[in-house]
């Protein structure tokens, strides 16, 4: 009877106590972007986490699954800190307002999310989408119902007539697309921030300055007032959220940094005063060079942009790369971001190519998309390196992207949270 009871107990506890493991043989492993790559390493994964990394190619046991990447360069999954998963910029955007339902936009965002994941980006920060559909996609992926990157989803807080407010349609449509997080004045913007968090925002995004794709000739200088920015950051911080600020001109960058934002998106015309504030506050620049290149290409080679947008696109887009190099040389924190949605989803690695061509070393670019992005999100204990205890977010290329950054354009293997995707 006693032996029978032990057998019954053993049968009951075995599945939970001895989880199946996966072994990855990595021919070359960049486990940490600040370190030199290692040769012939074995990564041991259990469920969704890395449990060990050891030298040499360990022999897989009968109950272990072996993934052979002995001919590949293996590294942590990439992270994109600025995406818009619900749309892609193009000539049909205006027609889609009338023809594509919000529900279908939600379905399309799942398609774009899968493309992004297959491109090697295992975590993204979405900085501007219909919030409830984006939160639903975030939860569907978290629950394992859909394949996609881990989504950190922001709620937008916009001032009336500012960059994140509706534009480019007639007045009745402007009213239709107005949101409950559009605000005026510091206390109203505090209310809007709380509203966004109440309904599910992981982050808050504000537009400190005008934007290129706002269909109004209102420039790219500061638009949200200092007191409004201060109240957004204060309200977000009180409720455990960080703030990302879209900002092109230095006046708006400075105002946002002084308010305490965690990241500046684009930062196209940051200068010495802004660099000092970046260093003082520890905020990150998310440069989005790919967005600049994309809008210049579209402005020069298509006719769907209004004159207001086209003029801003050519000026700002052409200035971004040179100003990014100055920012890099200043020594400020930089995290990786593309503004995908302006560019096509799944081409996120083009940002890395542009960053290298602007003068940033390839391994430092990889650091922005791994370690730095994880720190910006406050998830450095879980993401950004291939080390014991972290999520098994792992990608591989056939050759070293440190030697040839364009290798990131053709990722051959993708794993997110221990699940092999590609």
Kinemage of the C-alpha trace (Angstrom):
@kinemage 1
@onewidth
@group {chain A} dominant
@subgroup {mainchain}
@vectorlist {calphas} color= white
{ca unk a 1} P 0.000 0.000 0.000
{ca unk a 2} L 2.822 2.350 0.926
{ca unk a 3} L 4.676 1.637 -2.356
{ca unk a 4} L 1.464 2.155 -4.324
{ca unk a 5} L 0.954 5.531 -2.643
{ca unk a 6} L 4.510 6.584 -3.458
{ca unk a 7} L 4.028 5.571 -7.089
{ca unk a 8} L 0.800 7.541 -7.287
{ca unk a 9} L 2.528 10.571 -5.746
{ca unk a 10} L 5.470 10.271 -8.136
{ca unk a 11} L 3.168 10.134 -11.142
{ca unk a 12} L 1.392 13.211 -9.864
{ca unk a 13} L 4.428 15.409 -9.191
{ca unk a 14} L 6.733 14.395 -12.042
{ca unk a 15} L 5.313 16.687 -14.781
{ca unk a 16} L 5.563 19.827 -12.642
{ca unk a 17} L 8.910 19.047 -11.063
{ca unk a 18} L 10.847 17.968 -14.138
{ca unk a 19} L 9.986 20.386 -16.935
{ca unk a 20} L 11.282 19.540 -20.387
{ca unk a 21} L 14.371 21.454 -21.422
{ca unk a 22} L 15.588 22.840 -24.733
{ca unk a 23} L 19.267 23.095 -25.604
{ca unk a 24} L 20.604 25.534 -28.189
{ca unk a 25} L 24.057 24.978 -29.622
{ca unk a 26} L 25.345 28.449 -30.553
{ca unk a 27} L 28.322 28.583 -32.899
{ca unk a 28} L 28.958 32.176 -31.860
{ca unk a 29} L 27.095 33.763 -28.955
{ca unk a 30} L 26.730 37.441 -28.114
{ca unk a 31} L 25.181 36.902 -24.707
{ca unk a 32} L 25.754 40.523 -23.648
{ca unk a 33} L 26.204 43.436 -26.066
{ca unk a 34} L 28.969 44.947 -23.924
{ca unk a 35} L 31.010 41.734 -24.094
{ca unk a 36} L 32.961 39.952 -26.840
{ca unk a 37} L 31.096 37.071 -28.519
{ca unk a 38} L 31.838 33.560 -27.294
{ca unk a 39} L 32.368 30.462 -29.464
{ca unk a 40} L 30.641 27.080 -29.124
{ca unk a 41} L 28.197 27.691 -26.288
{ca unk a 42} L 25.124 25.801 -25.077
{ca unk a 43} L 22.041 27.699 -23.893
{ca unk a 44} L 19.747 25.667 -21.638
{ca unk a 45} L 16.095 26.721 -21.584
{ca unk a 46} L 13.283 25.520 -19.361
{ca unk a 47} L 9.748 26.661 -20.145
{ca unk a 48} L 10.082 30.376 -20.971
{ca unk a 49} L 13.373 31.089 -19.156
{ca unk a 50} L 17.088 30.573 -19.652
{ca unk a 51} L 18.441 28.409 -16.846
{ca unk a 52} L 22.115 28.229 -17.851
{ca unk a 53} L 24.724 29.084 -20.473
{ca unk a 54} L 27.759 26.827 -20.591
{ca unk a 55} L 30.893 26.469 -22.685
{ca unk a 56} L 31.010 23.734 -25.299
{ca unk a 57} L 28.253 21.812 -27.041
{ca unk a 58} L 26.465 19.786 -24.361
{ca unk a 59} L 25.002 16.447 -25.395
{ca unk a 60} L 21.217 16.470 -25.283
{ca unk a 61} L 19.565 13.846 -23.106
{ca unk a 62} L 16.542 11.864 -24.204
{ca unk a 63} L 14.119 14.270 -22.549
{ca unk a 64} L 15.824 17.380 -23.960
{ca unk a 65} L 15.167 19.054 -27.319
{ca unk a 66} L 18.230 20.177 -29.269
{ca unk a 67} L 18.224 23.188 -31.586
{ca unk a 68} L 21.405 23.203 -33.645
{ca unk a 69} L 22.623 26.741 -34.364
{ca unk a 70} L 26.261 25.694 -34.379
{ca unk a 71} L 26.727 27.403 -37.747
{ca unk a 72} L 25.027 30.648 -36.659
{ca unk a 73} L 25.540 33.863 -34.718
{ca unk a 74} L 23.182 33.844 -31.719
{ca unk a 75} L 22.120 36.889 -29.704
{ca unk a 76} L 19.281 38.286 -27.561
{ca unk a 77} L 16.001 39.176 -29.234
{ca unk a 78} L 15.912 42.734 -30.527
{ca unk a 79} L 13.623 45.408 -29.073
{ca unk a 80} L 11.999 48.316 -30.904
{ca unk a 81} L 10.956 51.181 -28.656
{ca unk a 82} L 8.814 53.040 -31.179
{ca unk a 83} L 6.282 51.237 -33.349
{ca unk a 84} L 2.719 51.763 -34.545
{ca unk a 85} L 1.368 48.284 -35.177
{ca unk a 86} L -2.036 49.344 -36.463
{ca unk a 87} L -1.092 51.129 -39.673
{ca unk a 88} L 1.397 51.658 -42.481
{ca unk a 89} L 1.859 55.049 -44.092
{ca unk a 90} L 0.813 55.176 -47.729
{ca unk a 91} L -1.450 56.703 -50.376
{ca unk a 92} L -4.525 54.731 -49.274
{ca unk a 93} L -4.601 55.958 -45.667
{ca unk a 94} L -7.343 58.536 -46.269
{ca unk a 95} L -9.576 55.998 -48.044
{ca unk a 96} L -9.069 53.500 -45.230
{ca unk a 97} L -10.707 55.893 -42.773
{ca unk a 98} L -14.028 55.179 -44.485
{ca unk a 99} L -13.453 51.621 -45.657
{ca unk a 100} L -11.546 49.784 -42.927
{ca unk a 101} L -13.392 49.128 -39.673
{ca unk a 102} L -11.684 49.414 -36.272
{ca unk a 103} L -12.206 45.666 -35.852
{ca unk a 104} L -10.373 44.947 -39.113
{ca unk a 105} L -7.588 47.333 -38.115
{ca unk a 106} L -7.240 45.236 -34.979
{ca unk a 107} L -6.906 42.086 -37.084
{ca unk a 108} L -4.355 43.748 -39.342
{ca unk a 109} L -2.293 44.778 -36.336
{ca unk a 110} L -1.968 41.085 -35.417
{ca unk a 111} L -0.547 40.478 -38.898
{ca unk a 112} L 1.939 43.336 -38.510
{ca unk a 113} L 2.887 42.063 -35.054
{ca unk a 114} L 3.714 38.615 -36.473
{ca unk a 115} L 5.854 40.187 -39.216
{ca unk a 116} L 7.709 42.193 -36.583
{ca unk a 117} L 8.375 39.113 -34.467
{ca unk a 118} L 9.587 37.098 -37.442
{ca unk a 119} L 12.038 39.924 -38.205
{ca unk a 120} L 13.713 39.254 -34.854
{ca unk a 121} L 12.020 41.891 -32.679
{ca unk a 122} L 10.725 40.056 -29.649
{ca unk a 123} L 9.649 43.131 -27.630
{ca unk a 124} L 8.171 46.402 -28.875
{ca unk a 125} L 6.789 49.580 -27.358
{ca unk a 126} L 3.723 50.724 -29.296
{ca unk a 127} L 3.515 54.513 -29.095
{ca unk a 128} L 0.295 55.353 -30.817
{ca unk a 129} L -2.648 53.141 -31.760
{ca unk a 130} L -6.350 52.821 -31.033
{ca unk a 131} L -5.725 51.942 -27.396
{ca unk a 132} L -8.343 49.295 -26.654
{ca unk a 133} L -7.530 47.265 -29.758
{ca unk a 134} L -3.819 47.511 -28.958
{ca unk a 135} L -4.363 46.474 -25.354
{ca unk a 136} L -6.392 43.512 -26.624
{ca unk a 137} L -3.552 42.492 -28.940
{ca unk a 138} L -1.087 42.846 -26.066
{ca unk a 139} L -3.180 40.535 -23.884
{ca unk a 140} L -3.837 38.027 -26.683
{ca unk a 141} L -0.091 37.658 -27.217
{ca unk a 142} L 0.558 37.446 -23.465
{ca unk a 143} L -2.041 34.685 -23.215
{ca unk a 144} L -0.477 32.736 -26.064
{ca unk a 145} L -3.492 33.079 -28.358
{ca unk a 146} L -1.488 34.876 -31.057
{ca unk a 147} L 2.180 34.956 -32.014
{ca unk a 148} L 3.730 38.388 -31.740
{ca unk a 149} L 6.311 40.404 -29.863
{ca unk a 150} L 5.873 41.321 -26.222
{ca unk a 151} L 3.975 44.625 -26.425
{ca unk a 152} L 4.400 47.564 -24.074
{ca unk a 153} L 1.464 49.761 -25.067
{ca unk a 154} L 1.248 53.501 -24.535
{ca unk a 155} L -1.784 55.695 -24.187
{ca unk a 156} L -1.522 59.055 -25.927
{ca unk a 157} L -2.206 62.408 -24.271
{ca unk a 158} L -2.648 65.181 -26.838
{ca unk a 159} L -3.347 68.895 -26.687
{ca unk a 160} L -6.073 70.322 -28.891
{ca unk a 161} L -4.650 70.915 -32.366
{ca unk a 162} L -1.311 69.330 -31.463
{ca unk a 163} L 0.570 66.550 -33.183
{ca unk a 164} L -1.364 63.661 -31.634
{ca unk a 165} L -4.743 65.296 -32.234
{ca unk a 166} L -6.685 64.441 -35.413
{ca unk a 167} L -5.882 66.333 -38.626
{ca unk a 168} L -6.302 66.274 -42.384
{ca unk a 169} L -10.078 65.641 -42.538
{ca unk a 170} L -13.173 67.842 -42.503
{ca unk a 171} L -14.493 69.260 -39.237
{ca unk a 172} L -17.125 66.594 -38.568
{ca unk a 173} L -14.486 63.896 -38.885
{ca unk a 174} L -12.141 65.867 -36.636
{ca unk a 175} L -14.819 65.739 -33.954
{ca unk a 176} L -15.392 62.018 -34.526
{ca unk a 177} L -11.716 61.174 -34.018
{ca unk a 178} L -11.229 63.373 -30.951
{ca unk a 179} L -10.365 61.289 -27.902
{ca unk a 180} L -11.017 61.597 -24.184
{ca unk a 181} L -7.275 62.038 -23.668
{ca unk a 182} L -7.148 65.293 -25.656
{ca unk a 183} L -6.568 68.063 -23.128
{ca unk a 184} L -5.927 71.770 -22.561
{ca unk a 185} L -4.158 73.200 -19.551
{ca unk a 186} L -2.222 71.427 -16.792
{ca unk a 187} L -5.128 70.061 -14.785
{ca unk a 188} L -6.991 68.774 -17.817
{ca unk a 189} L -3.818 67.055 -19.011
{ca unk a 190} L -3.483 65.478 -15.567
{ca unk a 191} L -7.038 64.158 -15.960
{ca unk a 192} L -6.245 62.825 -19.447
{ca unk a 193} L -3.179 61.000 -18.155
{ca unk a 194} L -5.148 59.325 -15.410
{ca unk a 195} L -7.843 58.386 -17.900
{ca unk a 196} L -5.299 56.687 -20.195
{ca unk a 197} L -3.856 54.688 -17.298
{ca unk a 198} L -7.322 53.714 -16.054
{ca unk a 199} L -8.106 52.133 -19.409
{ca unk a 200} L -4.895 50.117 -19.700
{ca unk a 201} L -1.855 52.199 -20.723
{ca unk a 202} L 1.558 50.785 -19.799
{ca unk a 203} L 3.205 54.100 -20.741
{ca unk a 204} L 2.053 57.603 -21.618
{ca unk a 205} L 3.043 59.303 -24.847
{ca unk a 206} L 2.844 63.062 -25.338
{ca unk a 207} L 3.767 65.342 -28.209
{ca unk a 208} L 5.922 68.116 -26.801
{ca unk a 209} L 6.388 69.562 -30.306
{ca unk a 210} L 4.665 69.579 -33.630
{ca unk a 211} L 5.096 66.599 -35.933
{ca unk a 212} L 5.911 65.869 -39.547
{ca unk a 213} L 2.748 63.890 -40.307
{ca unk a 214} L 0.299 66.349 -38.750
{ca unk a 215} L -1.616 67.734 -41.727
{ca unk a 216} L -1.330 71.331 -40.552
{ca unk a 217} L 1.422 73.852 -41.199
{ca unk a 218} L 2.085 74.274 -37.483
{ca unk a 219} L 5.824 73.575 -37.465
{ca unk a 220} L 7.912 71.218 -35.353
{ca unk a 221} L 8.611 73.487 -32.364
{ca unk a 222} L 7.213 73.245 -28.841
{ca unk a 223} L 3.419 72.967 -28.621
{ca unk a 224} L 2.592 71.407 -25.250
{ca unk a 225} L 3.237 73.965 -22.531
{ca unk a 226} L 5.694 73.403 -19.685
{ca unk a 227} L 2.968 73.196 -17.047
{ca unk a 228} L 1.021 70.671 -19.125
{ca unk a 229} L 4.108 68.478 -19.548
{ca unk a 230} L 4.861 68.717 -15.832
{ca unk a 231} L 1.387 67.556 -14.859
{ca unk a 232} L 1.416 64.646 -17.319
{ca unk a 233} L 4.725 63.357 -15.950
{ca unk a 234} L 3.664 63.893 -12.339
{ca unk a 235} L 0.344 62.105 -12.805
{ca unk a 236} L 1.971 59.233 -14.675
{ca unk a 237} L 4.739 58.838 -12.125
{ca unk a 238} L 2.278 58.801 -9.235
{ca unk a 239} L 0.528 55.881 -10.912
{ca unk a 240} L 3.690 53.959 -11.754
{ca unk a 241} L 4.011 54.912 -15.405
{ca unk a 242} L 6.751 56.517 -17.478
{ca unk a 243} L 6.304 59.123 -20.209
{ca unk a 244} L 7.689 59.172 -23.751
{ca unk a 245} L 7.747 62.543 -25.504
{ca unk a 246} L 7.641 63.066 -29.242
{ca unk a 247} L 9.922 66.076 -29.784
{ca unk a 248} L 11.771 67.469 -32.798
{ca unk a 249} L 12.982 70.994 -32.007
{ca unk a 250} L 15.245 71.648 -29.041
{ca unk a 251} L 12.801 73.911 -27.198
{ca unk a 252} L 10.314 71.063 -26.863
{ca unk a 253} L 13.058 68.540 -26.079
{ca unk a 254} L 14.307 70.705 -23.231
{ca unk a 255} L 10.811 71.291 -21.861
{ca unk a 256} L 10.060 67.548 -21.908
{ca unk a 257} L 13.368 66.630 -20.248
{ca unk a 258} L 12.888 69.267 -17.562
{ca unk a 259} L 9.444 67.805 -16.896
{ca unk a 260} L 11.041 64.393 -16.319
{ca unk a 261} L 10.129 62.251 -19.322
{ca unk a 262} L 11.902 58.902 -19.682
{ca unk a 263} L 12.507 59.110 -23.428
{ca unk a 264} L 12.592 61.597 -26.268
{ca unk a 265} L 11.285 60.262 -29.553
{ca unk a 266} L 13.086 61.523 -32.682
{ca unk a 267} L 15.040 64.332 -30.990
{ca unk a 268} L 15.852 65.637 -34.448
{ca unk a 269} L 17.346 68.977 -33.397
{ca unk a 270} L 18.746 68.244 -29.950
{ca unk a 271} L 21.727 70.425 -29.055
{ca unk a 272} L 24.254 70.928 -26.273
{ca unk a 273} L 21.738 72.153 -23.709
{ca unk a 274} L 19.528 69.158 -24.372
{ca unk a 275} L 22.485 66.757 -24.168
{ca unk a 276} L 23.294 68.070 -20.677
{ca unk a 277} L 19.709 67.432 -19.599
{ca unk a 278} L 19.743 63.930 -21.093
{ca unk a 279} L 22.793 63.143 -18.957
{ca unk a 280} L 21.364 64.804 -15.855
{ca unk a 281} L 18.016 62.992 -16.024
{ca unk a 282} L 19.184 59.682 -17.512
{ca unk a 283} L 16.532 59.916 -20.230
{ca unk a 284} L 16.951 58.032 -23.498
{ca unk a 285} L 16.936 59.283 -27.067
{ca unk a 286} L 14.981 57.061 -29.478
{ca unk a 287} L 16.214 58.394 -32.837
{ca unk a 288} L 13.894 56.777 -35.484
{ca unk a 289} L 16.207 57.424 -38.437
{ca unk a 290} L 14.161 55.004 -40.525
{ca unk a 291} L 11.110 57.232 -40.228
{ca unk a 292} L 13.143 60.197 -41.464
{ca unk a 293} L 14.463 58.295 -44.458
{ca unk a 294} L 11.008 56.908 -45.266
{ca unk a 295} L 9.172 60.247 -45.295
{ca unk a 296} L 11.884 61.823 -47.464
{ca unk a 297} L 11.545 58.974 -49.974
{ca unk a 298} L 7.765 59.339 -50.008
{ca unk a 299} L 7.872 63.122 -50.285
{ca unk a 300} L 10.220 62.935 -53.267
{ca unk a 301} L 8.662 59.967 -55.063
{ca unk a 302} L 4.895 60.134 -54.475
{ca unk a 303} L 2.137 62.711 -54.553
{ca unk a 304} L -0.184 61.709 -51.707
{ca unk a 305} L 1.355 63.998 -49.083
{ca unk a 306} L -0.082 67.461 -48.564
{ca unk a 307} L 2.290 70.403 -48.990
{ca unk a 308} L 2.288 70.946 -45.215
{ca unk a 309} L 3.497 67.387 -44.613
{ca unk a 310} L 5.863 67.234 -47.572
{ca unk a 311} L 7.757 70.378 -46.590
{ca unk a 312} L 8.281 69.153 -43.030
{ca unk a 313} L 9.210 65.655 -44.206
{ca unk a 314} L 11.987 66.819 -46.510
{ca unk a 315} L 13.473 69.253 -44.006
{ca unk a 316} L 13.342 67.097 -40.879
{ca unk a 317} L 14.041 63.781 -42.585
{ca unk a 318} L 17.187 65.057 -44.247
{ca unk a 319} L 18.502 66.539 -40.995
{ca unk a 320} L 18.004 63.540 -38.734
{ca unk a 321} L 21.043 61.398 -39.561
{ca unk a 322} L 23.655 64.119 -39.068
{ca unk a 323} L 22.098 65.254 -35.817
{ca unk a 324} L 21.954 61.649 -34.585
{ca unk a 325} L 25.732 61.327 -34.926
{ca unk a 326} L 26.190 64.431 -32.765
{ca unk a 327} L 23.877 62.945 -30.153
{ca unk a 328} L 25.785 59.647 -30.175
{ca unk a 329} L 29.138 61.412 -29.801
{ca unk a 330} L 27.771 63.432 -26.877
{ca unk a 331} L 27.506 60.230 -24.829
{ca unk a 332} L 23.794 60.310 -24.016
{ca unk a 333} L 21.653 57.197 -23.518
{ca unk a 334} L 20.224 55.874 -26.790
{ca unk a 335} L 17.557 53.200 -27.231
{ca unk a 336} L 16.509 51.616 -30.513
{ca unk a 337} L 13.333 52.740 -32.250
{ca unk a 338} L 12.086 52.860 -35.822
{ca unk a 339} L 8.636 54.490 -35.891
{ca unk a 340} L 7.542 51.432 -37.892
{ca unk a 341} L 4.142 52.098 -39.336
{ca unk a 342} L 5.687 55.126 -40.971
{ca unk a 343} L 8.057 52.552 -42.498
{ca unk a 344} L 6.882 49.031 -43.314
{ca unk a 345} L 6.547 46.525 -40.515
{ca unk a 346} L 9.117 43.757 -40.614
{ca unk a 347} L 11.845 46.069 -41.942
{ca unk a 348} L 12.735 47.297 -38.437
{ca unk a 349} L 16.388 46.247 -38.822
{ca unk a 350} L 16.921 48.961 -41.445
{ca unk a 351} L 17.221 51.351 -38.517
{ca unk a 352} L 20.376 49.503 -37.449
{ca unk a 353} L 21.863 49.889 -40.923
{ca unk a 354} L 21.135 53.623 -40.861
{ca unk a 355} L 22.623 54.024 -37.386
{ca unk a 356} L 25.851 52.354 -38.522
{ca unk a 357} L 25.993 54.445 -41.682
{ca unk a 358} L 25.560 57.540 -39.483
{ca unk a 359} L 28.694 56.596 -37.543
{ca unk a 360} L 27.643 54.367 -34.621
{ca unk a 361} L 29.610 51.080 -34.277
{ca unk a 362} L 27.543 47.964 -34.981
{ca unk a 363} L 27.932 46.438 -31.532
{ca unk a 364} L 26.802 49.684 -29.929
{ca unk a 365} L 23.745 49.653 -32.185
{ca unk a 366} L 22.961 46.128 -30.995
{ca unk a 367} L 23.329 47.372 -27.430
{ca unk a 368} L 20.669 50.041 -28.062
{ca unk a 369} L 18.267 47.320 -29.229
{ca unk a 370} L 18.954 44.975 -26.312
{ca unk a 371} L 20.465 46.238 -23.053
{ca unk a 372} L 19.492 49.899 -23.429
{ca unk a 373} L 15.926 49.194 -24.499
{ca unk a 374} L 15.481 46.788 -21.601
{ca unk a 375} L 16.717 49.475 -19.188
{ca unk a 376} L 14.386 52.073 -20.670
{ca unk a 377} L 11.462 49.721 -20.067
{ca unk a 378} L 12.669 48.902 -16.563
{ca unk a 379} L 12.888 45.232 -17.596
{ca unk a 380} L 16.658 44.746 -17.508
{ca unk a 381} L 16.294 41.925 -14.963
{ca unk a 382} L 14.181 39.973 -17.473
{ca unk a 383} L 15.326 41.031 -20.955
{ca unk a 384} L 18.291 42.291 -22.953
{ca unk a 385} L 20.923 39.577 -22.440
{ca unk a 386} L 21.183 35.796 -22.651
{ca unk a 387} L 21.734 34.926 -19.020
{ca unk a 388} L 20.257 32.618 -16.402
{ca unk a 389} L 16.856 33.748 -15.140
{ca unk a 390} L 15.961 35.896 -18.142
{ca unk a 391} L 13.275 35.229 -20.721
{ca unk a 392} L 14.419 33.019 -23.574
{ca unk a 393} L 14.152 35.707 -26.257
{ca unk a 394} L 16.793 34.587 -28.736
{ca unk a 395} L 17.525 35.207 -32.405
{ca unk a 396} L 20.191 34.058 -34.839
{ca unk a 397} L 21.764 35.145 -38.110
{ca unk a 398} L 23.982 33.160 -40.458
{ca unk a 399} L 26.921 35.556 -40.009
{ca unk a 400} L 27.988 38.149 -37.449
{ca unk a 401} L 26.041 41.438 -37.505
{ca unk a 402} L 28.953 42.986 -35.627
{ca unk a 403} L 31.001 42.534 -38.801
{ca unk a 404} L 28.097 43.179 -41.169
{ca unk a 405} L 25.103 44.949 -39.649
{ca unk a 406} L 22.945 44.041 -42.653
{ca unk a 407} L 22.830 40.476 -41.322
{ca unk a 408} L 20.047 41.728 -39.038
{ca unk a 409} L 17.921 42.217 -42.141
{ca unk a 410} L 17.794 38.445 -42.595
{ca unk a 411} L 17.247 36.824 -39.203
{ca unk a 412} L 17.164 33.032 -39.616
{ca unk a 413} L 15.927 31.959 -36.154
{ca unk a 414} L 13.541 33.539 -33.658
{ca unk a 415} L 12.518 32.348 -30.205
{ca unk a 416} L 10.319 34.335 -27.824
{ca unk a 417} L 9.797 33.213 -24.233
{ca unk a 418} L 11.130 29.759 -25.083
{ca unk a 419} L 8.798 29.256 -28.055
{ca unk a 420} L 10.471 28.770 -31.425
{ca unk a 421} L 8.777 31.063 -33.958
{ca unk a 422} L 11.110 30.832 -36.952
